[in-house]
Amino acid sequence: MRAIGVDLGSKRVGVALSASTIATPYEVVHRSGDKRRDHRRIAELVEEAGATVVVVGLPLSLDGSIGPAAQRVLDEIEAMTSIVGVPVETWDERLSTVTAEQSLREQNVKGRARRDVVDMVAAAVILQAWMDARIDPRADEREHA
């Protein structure tokens, strides 16, 4: 199954692709100010990759509840679903950007270069966690324990 991971931000959308059992950072879509246009770009990426599912990071509150940020993402997913043409699933993205930032720091990626890629690395973190949980459903329980 080919999947695309998406980290929806207000200025940028990070995109990652699945390759076998590994999620790979792929692209950053800069927000155009027109969400339909942004969703069409994601649909193009779905088609290019031959993806059968889109996995969108859901920014739950630390207690696991749906706060304002998560509700905005859910509202955007509702609008995006009819455009991308494949099922859209959500995945808890708590701390994905923190994990991505840490990984980039460990690789000595600094300043502007880090800002340019952190969103697609966060998308890869989200997608990898989703894929790992599909392989071993207990993986998510261990990760959040």
Steps between C-alpha positions, in 0.01 A plus 500: 500500500637838401414782738562871524552664837392861545583753769254788454649828613369852463787607268632169369378145445759230552466192281664160538474182295505138603758283333446142611512529880690830515352849494707751306474881510389609154383858454389818670193664350499870581151618582356701213222668697253279313441169680333344195814571298713351779275193510528463122879496537471225762270312258767533230757352739261215583465425130875530428579261784218259425394535863188328623469691827593838647600510866459844658655590833238595757634743762319366804544676832752339734210338688379344173199725455400691187590864554472795259805398291373144455154629409651725230680196356183289511310778320772519234501122459126513435560746217804311369343154485292560189799647315775245572294206377626243753411430862643747752593374844626692801789414727591652835783738423582608853870587516566416132646843431711476816630161381569642153684803644710274723590275207603797288708647785677164538582520128634855551236654273483862608288813467322561171588154364329339801189719465482403132484125570357455850140470374573214262712327765207535744274348231743208476491455880117491487491259207766272651306473827181418307680232296669353809164470675356317198787250516483467880179646649664501845766749376270799558419381852871476586576837343235680708552305823 
